[in-house]
């Protein structure tokens, strides 16, 4: 593709009309619990790291201790493995609720009894990377090597390779490397939707194989017990989760079922003073009938079956200049320069729909000089005029005029249109333009008679708006809306 500026982030998603998730049993919401098992995989001098851990603990204002062990920090993490995990294990198994574990490979290797308990409970053990460290400044090749080792070690410790991945403390390369690995049914290093979705790009603007994404959460997450302006008590945690669940349950009842993720950490929610709030929430969820409580792998399998990847027929943001202009150069009648200039804009995934691409083309039209816009108006044919009679309209105009019956006028109707066309052109200097697909023959004539009384300034503005409307209707025929 030409070296033009493209926007690699996807600000559109499913848009105004997300798909019906069609959860099993007609569930209004899928509630998915994640236990992050990081204890023994955090930054620690004993693990070969440069400093101690400083993230998500009870230590207020924690900072990394360069070159030194942090005894208090280590023991807080150890609580998660020694006590917190087993409290959560008892709670979820007693409730019969399966969970997905985000397991740091090095942490799992240091906790064989916990791994055995996860497997016996039928929990999904997904990969949480090799170590619970921050990858934002890592070189791409170093992060790739760690991911490969995480997969190898996970397989060795758990007995099977991970089918899902959530790294968490990511770099800009994390998603790209996960897709490149080619072994994950799902990845979760995004927080951008209430439903799973497919991506076929690496997050940096390059197309790749399709990958299923099951978005995660940082707000319905007990990590906020360890952050400023987070949860100060179990009641706050329960209330937040309940409000989120109630909202999603009601939306699902109204026909928009979605997914709720809850993020948990053994050393945080595993403390007695917080665990009670989680137990209340589990009980509250289970008191509702239309709820599905899956693991993430269950969600992935469901989505693959009911919403398999479907490549887009057209992707304007990924076209070459020549292909783009050839395909969209006629959207604004006989004015390919609009498509040529639109191609230079910061196009992205949001412009791969009828509305998105129309916005880009319309921006060019609106910012053009009055003379250029007048040229676009003059490029449009008269309605039921000489070009139509001579069959010299563009295919688009031919179909549009026919849709309103302008290709089958009586002699009297044709004489009326001819008279109005002549008077209109003499007054304004450009042909009468209206989006005929929005109208009937009768409403077109009514608008014709009304608008011919406008001032030139009013009519120039109206005609330009109609040109944009025609362009949008044309795009809707070839791109998703």
C-alpha positions as CSV (number, residue, x, y, z in Angstrom):
1,X,0.0,0.0,0.0
2,X,1.2,3.6,-0.7
3,X,3.1,5.2,2.2
4,X,0.3,7.3,3.5
5,X,-0.8,8.0,7.0
6,X,-3.1,5.4,8.4
7,X,-4.6,5.2,11.9
8,X,-4.1,1.7,13.4
9,X,-6.5,2.0,16.3
10,X,-10.0,0.7,15.9
11,X,-12.5,3.3,17.3
12,X,-15.5,1.7,15.6
13,X,-15.8,-1.8,16.9
14,X,-19.3,-3.2,16.5
15,X,-20.8,0.3,16.3
16,X,-24.5,0.9,17.0
17,X,-25.5,-2.7,16.2
18,X,-23.5,-5.3,18.0
19,X,-24.2,-8.9,17.2
20,X,-26.5,-11.0,19.4
21,X,-24.1,-13.1,21.5
22,X,-26.7,-15.9,21.6
23,X,-25.3,-17.2,24.9
24,X,-26.3,-20.8,25.8
25,X,-29.7,-21.1,27.4
26,X,-30.6,-17.6,26.2
27,X,-28.6,-16.1,28.9
28,X,-28.8,-12.3,29.3
29,X,-25.2,-12.0,30.4
30,X,-22.0,-14.2,30.5
31,X,-20.2,-13.6,33.8
32,X,-16.6,-14.7,33.7
33,X,-14.3,-14.8,36.7
34,X,-10.5,-14.6,36.3
35,X,-8.0,-15.5,39.0
36,X,-4.6,-13.9,38.3
37,X,-2.0,-16.3,39.7
38,X,1.2,-14.1,39.9
39,X,2.7,-15.1,43.3
40,X,6.2,-16.3,42.7
41,X,6.4,-14.7,39.3
42,X,6.7,-11.0,40.4
43,X,9.8,-8.9,40.3
44,X,12.3,-10.2,42.9
45,X,16.0,-10.3,43.2
46,X,15.7,-14.1,43.7
47,X,14.2,-14.3,40.2
48,X,17.1,-12.5,38.6
49,X,15.3,-9.2,38.4
50,X,17.0,-5.8,39.0
51,X,14.6,-4.7,41.7
52,X,11.8,-5.7,44.0
53,X,8.1,-5.6,43.1
54,X,6.1,-2.4,43.6
55,X,2.8,-3.2,42.0
56,X,-0.6,-4.3,43.5
57,X,0.2,-4.9,47.1
58,X,-0.7,-3.7,50.6
59,X,2.5,-1.6,50.8
60,X,1.4,2.0,50.6
61,X,3.6,4.0,48.2
62,X,5.7,1.0,47.3
63,X,8.7,1.7,45.0
64,X,11.1,-0.8,43.5
65,X,14.2,-1.5,45.7
66,X,17.1,-1.6,43.2
67,X,19.4,-4.6,43.9
68,X,17.6,-5.5,47.2
69,X,15.0,-7.9,48.3
70,X,11.8,-6.4,49.8
71,X,10.9,-8.9,52.6
72,X,7.5,-7.3,53.3
73,X,6.6,-7.3,49.6
74,X,7.6,-10.9,49.1
75,X,5.6,-12.0,52.1
76,X,2.5,-10.2,50.9
77,X,2.7,-12.1,47.6
78,X,3.3,-15.3,49.5
79,X,0.0,-14.8,51.3
80,X,-1.7,-15.1,48.0
81,X,-0.2,-18.5,47.3
82,X,-0.4,-19.8,50.9
83,X,-3.8,-18.7,52.0
84,X,-5.6,-16.5,49.5
85,X,-5.6,-19.0,46.7
86,X,-7.1,-21.8,48.8
87,X,-9.8,-19.4,50.1
88,X,-10.8,-18.7,46.5
89,X,-10.5,-22.3,45.6
90,X,-12.9,-23.4,48.3
91,X,-15.3,-20.5,47.4
92,X,-15.6,-21.2,43.7
93,X,-15.6,-25.0,43.9
94,X,-18.3,-24.9,46.6
95,X,-20.4,-22.6,44.4
96,X,-19.8,-24.8,41.3
97,X,-18.5,-21.9,39.4
98,X,-15.6,-22.6,37.0
99,X,-12.9,-19.9,36.5
100,X,-10.1,-19.0,34.2
101,X,-6.7,-18.7,35.8
102,X,-4.2,-16.2,34.3
103,X,-1.1,-18.2,35.3
104,X,2.3,-16.7,35.2
105,X,4.4,-19.6,34.0
106,X,7.2,-19.1,36.6
107,X,4.7,-18.7,39.3
108,X,2.9,-21.9,38.4
109,X,6.2,-23.7,38.4
110,X,6.7,-22.7,42.0
111,X,3.2,-23.8,43.1
112,X,2.7,-27.4,42.1
113,X,-0.1,-28.1,44.6
114,X,-2.1,-25.1,43.5
115,X,-1.7,-26.2,39.8
116,X,-3.0,-29.6,40.7
117,X,-6.0,-28.1,42.5
118,X,-6.8,-25.9,39.5
119,X,-6.8,-28.9,37.2
120,X,-8.8,-31.1,39.5
121,X,-11.5,-28.3,39.7
122,X,-11.7,-28.2,35.9
123,X,-10.4,-24.6,35.8
124,X,-8.9,-23.3,32.6
125,X,-5.2,-22.3,33.1
126,X,-4.3,-19.7,30.5
127,X,-0.9,-18.0,30.1
128,X,-0.1,-14.8,32.0
129,X,3.4,-14.7,30.4
130,X,6.7,-15.9,31.7
131,X,7.1,-13.4,34.6
132,X,4.9,-10.8,36.2
133,X,7.0,-7.9,35.0
134,X,6.5,-4.7,32.9
135,X,7.3,-5.3,29.2
136,X,6.7,-1.7,28.0
137,X,10.5,-1.0,27.5
138,X,11.6,-4.5,26.4
139,X,13.0,-5.1,23.0
140,X,10.7,-7.0,20.7
141,X,13.0,-9.9,20.4
142,X,13.4,-10.2,24.2
143,X,9.6,-10.2,24.7
144,X,9.2,-12.8,21.9
145,X,11.8,-15.0,23.6
146,X,10.0,-14.7,27.0
147,X,6.6,-15.6,25.4
148,X,8.1,-18.6,23.7
149,X,9.6,-19.7,27.0
150,X,6.3,-19.0,28.8
151,X,4.5,-21.4,26.4
152,X,7.2,-24.0,26.9
153,X,7.3,-23.8,30.7
154,X,3.5,-23.7,31.0
155,X,3.2,-26.8,28.9
156,X,5.8,-28.5,31.0
157,X,4.2,-27.6,34.4
158,X,0.5,-27.9,33.5
159,X,0.8,-30.8,31.1
160,X,-0.8,-29.0,28.2
161,X,-0.1,-25.8,26.3
162,X,-2.1,-22.7,27.1
163,X,-5.1,-21.9,24.8
164,X,-5.4,-18.3,26.0
165,X,-3.1,-15.4,26.8
166,X,-3.2,-12.3,28.9
167,X,0.1,-10.6,29.6
168,X,-1.2,-7.5,31.4
169,X,1.9,-5.3,31.7
170,X,2.3,-5.1,28.0
171,X,4.4,-3.4,25.3
172,X,3.2,-2.1,22.0
173,X,4.4,-5.5,20.6
174,X,2.5,-7.8,22.9
175,X,-0.6,-8.4,20.8
176,X,1.4,-8.7,17.6
177,X,3.7,-11.4,19.2
178,X,0.6,-13.2,20.6
179,X,-0.9,-13.5,17.1
180,X,2.4,-14.3,15.6
181,X,2.8,-17.3,18.0
182,X,-0.2,-18.8,16.3
183,X,-1.2,-21.1,19.2
184,X,-3.8,-19.2,21.1
185,X,-7.6,-19.7,20.8
186,X,-8.1,-16.3,22.5
187,X,-6.1,-13.4,23.8
188,X,-7.3,-10.8,26.3
189,X,-4.8,-7.9,26.3
190,X,-7.6,-5.4,25.5
191,X,-10.3,-3.6,27.5
192,X,-12.2,-2.2,24.6
193,X,-15.6,-4.0,24.4
194,X,-18.3,-5.9,26.2
195,X,-18.2,-8.7,23.6
196,X,-15.5,-10.9,22.0
197,X,-14.4,-9.9,18.5
198,X,-12.0,-10.9,15.8
199,X,-9.0,-8.9,14.7
200,X,-7.0,-9.6,11.6
201,X,-4.3,-7.0,12.2
202,X,-1.4,-6.7,14.7
203,X,-2.4,-3.4,16.3
204,X,0.2,-1.6,14.3
205,X,-1.7,-1.4,11.0
206,X,-0.5,-4.6,9.4
207,X,-2.9,-7.3,8.3
208,X,-2.3,-10.8,9.8
209,X,-4.3,-14.0,10.5
210,X,-7.6,-13.6,12.3
211,X,-7.3,-13.8,16.1
212,X,-10.2,-14.0,18.6
213,X,-10.1,-11.4,21.3
214,X,-12.0,-11.7,24.6
215,X,-11.6,-8.3,26.3
216,X,-10.6,-8.1,29.9
217,X,-11.3,-5.5,32.6
218,X,-9.4,-3.2,34.9
219,X,-12.4,-1.7,36.6
220,X,-14.5,-4.7,37.7
221,X,-11.2,-5.8,39.3
222,X,-10.0,-6.2,42.8
223,X,-6.7,-4.5,41.8
224,X,-8.5,-1.3,42.8
225,X,-8.1,-2.3,46.4
226,X,-4.4,-1.5,45.9
227,X,-4.7,1.7,43.8
228,X,-5.4,5.3,44.7
229,X,-9.2,6.2,44.6
230,X,-10.0,2.5,44.4
231,X,-12.2,0.3,46.6
232,X,-11.7,0.9,50.3
233,X,-14.1,-1.8,51.5
234,X,-15.7,-5.0,50.4
235,X,-19.1,-3.2,50.3
236,X,-17.7,-0.8,47.6
237,X,-16.4,-3.7,45.6
238,X,-19.7,-5.6,45.8
239,X,-21.8,-2.5,45.0
240,X,-19.7,-1.8,41.9
241,X,-20.0,-5.4,40.6
242,X,-23.7,-5.5,41.4
243,X,-24.4,-2.3,39.5
244,X,-22.3,-3.5,36.5
245,X,-24.1,-6.9,36.5
246,X,-27.6,-5.3,36.9
247,X,-26.9,-3.0,33.9
248,X,-25.7,-5.8,31.7
249,X,-28.5,-8.1,32.8
250,X,-31.2,-5.6,31.9
251,X,-29.5,-4.8,28.6
252,X,-29.4,-8.5,27.8
253,X,-33.1,-8.8,28.7
254,X,-33.8,-6.1,26.1
255,X,-32.0,-8.1,23.5
256,X,-28.3,-7.0,23.8
257,X,-26.6,-9.8,25.8
258,X,-23.0,-9.1,26.6
259,X,-20.1,-10.3,28.8
260,X,-18.9,-9.3,32.2
261,X,-15.4,-10.0,33.3
262,X,-14.3,-9.9,36.9
263,X,-10.5,-9.8,37.7
264,X,-9.3,-11.3,41.0
265,X,-5.9,-11.7,42.7
266,X,-5.2,-14.2,45.4
267,X,-3.2,-11.7,47.6
268,X,-6.0,-9.1,47.3
269,X,-9.5,-10.5,47.3
270,X,-8.2,-13.6,49.1
271,X,-8.0,-11.6,52.3
272,X,-10.9,-12.4,54.7
273,X,-12.1,-8.8,54.8
274,X,-12.6,-8.7,51.1
275,X,-13.5,-12.3,50.3
276,X,-16.9,-11.9,51.9
277,X,-17.9,-9.3,49.2
278,X,-16.9,-11.7,46.5
279,X,-19.0,-14.5,48.1
280,X,-22.0,-12.1,48.2
281,X,-21.6,-11.3,44.6
282,X,-21.3,-14.9,43.5
283,X,-24.5,-15.7,45.4
284,X,-26.2,-12.6,43.9
285,X,-25.3,-13.7,40.3
286,X,-26.5,-17.3,41.0
287,X,-29.8,-16.0,42.2
288,X,-30.6,-15.0,38.6
289,X,-31.8,-17.5,36.0
290,X,-30.5,-16.0,32.7
291,X,-26.8,-16.1,33.5
292,X,-24.0,-18.1,31.9
293,X,-20.9,-18.7,34.1
294,X,-18.2,-19.9,31.6
295,X,-14.5,-20.1,31.5
296,X,-12.9,-18.0,28.8
297,X,-12.2,-21.0,26.6
298,X,-15.9,-21.8,26.7
299,X,-16.6,-18.2,25.5
300,X,-14.0,-18.7,22.8
301,X,-15.5,-22.0,21.6
302,X,-19.0,-20.5,21.6
303,X,-17.9,-17.4,19.6
304,X,-16.1,-19.5,17.1
305,X,-19.2,-21.6,16.5
306,X,-21.8,-18.8,16.4
307,X,-19.7,-15.9,15.2
308,X,-16.9,-17.2,13.1
309,X,-14.5,-14.9,11.5
310,X,-15.8,-13.3,8.3
311,X,-13.3,-11.2,6.3
312,X,-14.7,-7.9,5.1
313,X,-15.5,-7.7,1.4
314,X,-14.0,-4.3,1.1
315,X,-11.5,-2.5,3.3
316,X,-11.0,1.0,2.0
317,X,-8.3,1.9,4.6
318,X,-6.1,-0.9,3.3
319,X,-6.5,-0.3,-0.5
320,X,-3.8,1.0,-2.8
321,X,-4.3,4.5,-4.1
322,X,-5.2,3.2,-7.6
323,X,-7.7,0.7,-6.2
324,X,-9.2,3.3,-3.9
325,X,-9.8,5.9,-6.5
326,X,-11.1,3.4,-9.1
327,X,-13.6,2.1,-6.5
328,X,-14.8,5.3,-5.0
329,X,-13.9,8.0,-7.6
330,X,-17.5,8.0,-8.8
331,X,-19.2,8.3,-5.5
332,X,-19.3,12.0,-6.0
333,X,-20.5,12.3,-9.5
334,X,-17.7,12.6,-12.1
335,X,-15.4,14.0,-9.3
336,X,-12.5,11.5,-8.7
337,X,-10.4,14.3,-7.2
338,X,-12.5,13.9,-4.0
339,X,-11.4,10.3,-3.6
340,X,-7.8,11.2,-4.5
341,X,-7.7,13.8,-1.7
342,X,-9.6,11.6,0.8
343,X,-7.0,8.9,0.3
344,X,-4.4,11.2,1.8
345,X,-6.4,11.6,5.1
346,X,-5.7,9.6,8.2
347,X,-7.9,6.7,7.3
348,X,-8.3,3.8,9.6
349,X,-10.7,0.9,10.5
350,X,-13.4,3.4,11.3
351,X,-13.5,4.4,7.6
352,X,-14.2,0.9,6.4
353,X,-18.0,1.4,6.7
354,X,-20.4,3.4,4.6
355,X,-20.6,6.1,7.3
356,X,-16.9,6.2,8.0
357,X,-15.8,6.5,4.4
358,X,-18.6,9.0,3.6
359,X,-17.3,11.2,6.4
360,X,-13.8,11.2,4.8
361,X,-15.1,12.0,1.3
362,X,-17.5,14.6,2.7
363,X,-14.6,16.3,4.6
364,X,-12.8,16.8,1.3
365,X,-15.9,18.1,-0.4
366,X,-16.7,20.5,2.4
367,X,-13.2,21.9,2.6
368,X,-13.0,22.4,-1.2
369,X,-13.3,25.8,-2.7
370,X,-16.7,27.1,-3.8
371,X,-15.7,26.8,-7.4
372,X,-14.7,23.1,-6.9
373,X,-18.0,22.3,-5.2
374,X,-19.9,24.1,-7.9
375,X,-18.1,21.8,-10.4
376,X,-19.4,18.8,-8.5
377,X,-22.9,20.2,-8.7
378,X,-22.6,20.8,-12.4
379,X,-21.4,17.3,-12.9
380,X,-24.8,15.9,-11.8
381,X,-27.3,15.3,-14.6
382,X,-30.8,16.9,-14.8
383,X,-33.5,14.8,-13.4
384,X,-35.3,13.0,-16.3
385,X,-33.3,15.3,-18.7
386,X,-31.6,14.9,-22.0
387,X,-28.8,12.6,-20.7
388,X,-31.3,10.2,-19.3
389,X,-33.3,10.2,-22.6
390,X,-30.0,9.5,-24.5
391,X,-29.0,6.8,-21.9
392,X,-25.8,8.6,-21.1
393,X,-26.1,8.7,-17.3
394,X,-23.6,6.9,-15.1
395,X,-24.8,3.5,-13.9
396,X,-25.4,5.0,-10.4
397,X,-27.5,7.8,-11.7
398,X,-29.5,5.5,-14.0
399,X,-30.4,3.2,-11.1
400,X,-31.2,6.1,-8.8
401,X,-33.5,7.9,-11.2
402,X,-35.2,4.6,-12.1
403,X,-35.8,3.9,-8.4
404,X,-38.2,6.9,-8.3
405,X,-39.8,6.1,-11.6
406,X,-38.2,8.9,-13.5
407,X,-37.4,6.5,-16.4
408,X,-41.1,6.0,-17.0
409,X,-42.7,9.4,-17.1
410,X,-45.8,10.4,-19.0
411,X,-45.4,13.0,-21.7
412,X,-47.0,15.5,-19.4
413,X,-44.7,14.7,-16.5
414,X,-41.7,14.8,-18.8
415,X,-42.7,18.3,-20.0
416,X,-43.1,19.4,-16.3
417,X,-39.6,18.2,-15.5
418,X,-38.1,19.9,-18.6
419,X,-39.7,23.2,-17.7
420,X,-38.5,23.0,-14.1
421,X,-35.0,21.9,-15.1
422,X,-34.7,24.9,-17.5
423,X,-36.0,27.5,-15.0
424,X,-33.9,26.1,-12.2
425,X,-30.7,26.0,-14.3
426,X,-31.3,29.6,-15.6
427,X,-31.7,30.9,-12.0
428,X,-28.9,29.0,-10.2
429,X,-26.4,27.9,-12.8
430,X,-26.4,24.3,-11.7
431,X,-28.9,21.4,-12.1
432,X,-31.5,20.5,-9.5
433,X,-30.1,17.8,-7.2
434,X,-32.0,15.6,-4.8
435,X,-31.4,12.2,-3.3
436,X,-34.1,10.4,-5.3
437,X,-33.8,7.2,-3.2
438,X,-35.3,9.2,-0.3
439,X,-38.2,10.3,-2.5
440,X,-41.0,9.5,-4.8
441,X,-41.8,11.1,-8.1
442,X,-44.4,13.2,-6.4
443,X,-42.2,14.4,-3.5
444,X,-39.4,15.2,-6.0
445,X,-41.7,17.5,-7.9
446,X,-42.9,19.1,-4.7
447,X,-39.3,19.8,-3.6
448,X,-38.5,21.1,-7.1
449,X,-41.3,23.6,-7.0
450,X,-40.4,24.7,-3.4
451,X,-36.7,25.0,-3.8
452,X,-36.8,26.9,-7.0
453,X,-38.0,29.8,-4.9
454,X,-34.9,29.8,-2.7
455,X,-32.0,32.3,-2.9
456,X,-28.9,31.1,-4.7
457,X,-27.0,30.9,-1.4
458,X,-29.8,28.8,0.2
459,X,-30.0,26.5,-2.8
460,X,-26.2,26.1,-3.1
461,X,-26.1,24.9,0.5
462,X,-29.1,22.6,0.0
463,X,-27.7,21.2,-3.2
464,X,-24.3,20.4,-1.5
465,X,-26.2,18.6,1.3
466,X,-28.1,16.6,-1.2
467,X,-24.8,15.7,-3.0
468,X,-23.4,14.4,0.3
469,X,-26.6,12.4,0.9
470,X,-26.4,10.8,-2.6
471,X,-22.8,9.8,-1.9
472,X,-23.8,8.2,1.4
473,X,-26.6,6.2,-0.2
474,X,-24.2,5.0,-2.9
475,X,-21.7,3.9,-0.3
476,X,-24.4,2.0,1.7
477,X,-24.8,-0.3,-1.4
478,X,-21.2,-1.5,-1.3
479,X,-20.0,-1.1,2.3
480,X,-21.5,-2.2,5.7
481,X,-23.3,0.5,7.6
